[in-house]
Amino acid sequence: MIFREHRLANGLEIIAECQPAAYSTALGFFVKTGARDEASGLHGVSHFLEHMAFKGTATRSAADVNREFDEIGALPNAFTSEEDTVYYTAVLPEYQDRAIELLCDIMCPALREDDFETEKKVILEEIAKYDDQPPFGAHEKSMAVHFQDHPLAHSILGSMASVGALTPAQMQSYYEQRYAPNNLVVAATGRVDFERLVQSVERYCGTWKEKRAQRSTPKAPTATSCRVFPNDIATQQYVVQIANGPATEDEDRFAARILSAIVGDDSGSRFFWTLIDTGLAECAVMYSYEFQGAGIYMSLLCGTPEDTEDNLARMRQALVDVQTNGVTREELARAQNKICAHIVLQCERPINRLFSLGDHWLQLREYRSVPQVIQAYQAVTRDDLADVIAKYPLTSCSTVAVGPLRELPGPT
């Protein structure tokens, strides 16, 4: 694989991991904007804008956009997170030019008022749908409880009130500020003709005007609060716990990911053998997530309400044990092998590799090949794990419960 990069005069960056033997080409626009970048009164606008990008442009209707992607057999999609909004597609290599032209066009949505009002109803229905699904509600509530006044507390979907109050003018202003070329990355993987890609992006995006798009990246607060949100339609109890961890720019994030796999991977972890294999809980996992300036370990427990107290105690004991006694050599080796195998298997498809490539460059302006990423994981030692545990105690966490219980029994 060959890595290529180019920057347009307006600041828009184009990167590619070219693999001549690949059978497909993946392309994407990575926008450095998400829920954390939304000012008060604009919560949910990033996700709303993602929807509006597919509602048509100055030269295409929504039907035109869908039809033309379909004509080249493309698989277009998009998603919004706390930090990114990503628009992407996968095509056969011969359709690279048409695919990038379509992506460039939808990056300049018309934002028609009629479409805005129609799509607002769709977003409000989506918010209501997730409010009725306890696992999703628990996630967003836990982020809000843990991060408090931090930008990462913002809901990706927004609320019924915030989205309901949004106006087309507010969205237009947000779009013009955040969708600036110097706040974007065009990424490509697979069989990529890089020279043609640069020419196409220059042709369609070269006149876009550079803007000043800033982001606040404060450290995460130390939160140990507990909140219970009763949900009478839920039959199971969901408990989410969040502890602070390494940020995107911290090199010990690799140790944190290995630690989370040892403690809470969905197969073969300490949580698995203690709670899942024994049939005590339906779900007990822990994952590490990194953001700019802050990172977290997020644990999820799901089971019957009457077992919640005992299961939480078992989870806490597993965390205390790893903090006190560390991990074994066998656990470290097993987690490293599992993570590295997963990385290699995922990267066999250009569309999967696209997200790692684009997101990493967007956040750190750095390229790491698959062998370099694997080497970073394989270099982690038990001492590294001990250091990251000492720096970020797993038992110092905030807790959110959603389900039938009115209060959470026992210590959390």
Residue, then its C-alpha position, 0 to 999 in steps of 0.5 A: m500500500i502506498f500513502r499519498e497526500h495533497r493540500l489544496a490552496n484553500g486548505l482542503e487536504i486529500i489523502a489516500e492509501c492506494q492499493p493497486a490490487a484492490y477490487s474497489t475504491a472507497l471515498g469519503f469526506f471527513v468533516k471536523t465537526g460534531a456534537r461537541d462543536e455545537a453552541s448552546g441552542l444548536h444541539g443536534v444541528s450537526h446530525f440534522l445537517e448530515h441528513m440535509a446533505f442528501k436532500g438535494t443541491a443547487t443542481r440535483s434533487a434528492a431523487d437525483v442524488n439517490r438515482e445517480f449513486d444507484e447508477i454507478g452501484a455505489l453504497p453512499n452513507a453518512f454518520t455523525s459522532e461527537e467529533d466528526t461528520v463523515y460522508y462516504t461511498a464505495v464503488l468500482p474503480e472505474y466510477q471514481d470520478r463520478a463518485i467523487e463528483l457526487l460527494c463534492d456536490i452533496m457537500c454543498p446542500a441547498l438547505r431548502e426551507d421545505d426540505f428543512e421542515t420535512e426533515k425536522k419531523v424525521i429527526l424528531e421521530e428519530i429522537a423519540k424512537y431512541d428515547d423509547q429504547p433504553p440502551f440508546g437513552a442510557h448511552e447519551k444520558s451517561m455522557a451528559v452525567h459524566f461530562q457535565d458542562h464539557p462539550l462532550a456532554h452534548s447529545i448527537l441527536g439533540s433534544m426535542a426542544s433543541v431540534g424543534a427550535l432550530t431554524p434554516a438560518q441557524m443551520q446555514s450559518y453553522y454550515e458556512q462556518r464548520y464546512a470550511p475546506n480547511n476543516l475537511v479531509v477527503a480520504a480514499t482507500g483501495r484502488v485509487d487513481f490519486e492524480r485524478l482524485v486530486q484533479s477532481v477535488e480541485r475542480y469541484c472544491g478548489t473555489w471553496k473559501e477558507k474559514r476559521a473553525q475552532r474547537s475547544t478541547p478541555k480535559a474531562p472532569t472527574a465525575t463519580s455521580c450516580r443517576v437513575f432514570p426509571n423506564d417503565i417500558a423496559t423489562q431489563q435494567y441497563v447500567v452504564q459506567i464511565a471512567n476517564g481514560p487517555a485522549t486521542e493524542d495520548e500514546d497510552r491509548f493503545a494500552a487502554r484499548i488492550l486493557s479494556a479488551i482484557v476486562g470487558d471484551d464481548s468474548g474471553s474477557r474477565f467480565f465475560w467469564t464472570l457474568i456472561d458465561t455464567g448466565l448472570a447477565e445478558c451483556a457486560v462489556m467495557y470499551s475505551y473511546e478517545f476524543q480530542g483532549a479527553g478519553i473514557y472507558m465505558s462499561l455496560l451491564c444489562g440484565t434482570p433488575e433483581d440481579t443488578e446489585d449482585n452483578l454490579a458488585r461482581m463488575r466492581q470486584a473485577l475492576v478492583d482486582v485488575q487495579t490491585n493485581g494487574v493482568t497476566r502475561e497470558e491475558l496481555a498476549r491474548a488481547q494483543n493477538k485478538i486486536c491485531a487479528h481484528i485490525v487485519l481482517q477489517c482492513e481487507r476491505p477498503i471501505n473499512r480501512l477508510f474510516s481509520l485512515g480518515d479519522h486518524w488524519l483528521q484528528l492528528r494529521e498523522y498516517r499510520s500503516v496497518p503494520q505500524v498500528i499492529q506494532a504499536y499494540q504489540a509493543v505494549t507491556r504489562d508495565d504500560l498497562a500498570d501505568v495507564i491503570a494508575k493514571y486512570p483508575l477504573t473504579s473512579c466512575s460515574t454511573v447511569a441506570v435506565g430501567p424498571l428500578r427507581e434506585l440503584p441498590g448497593p455501592t456503585 
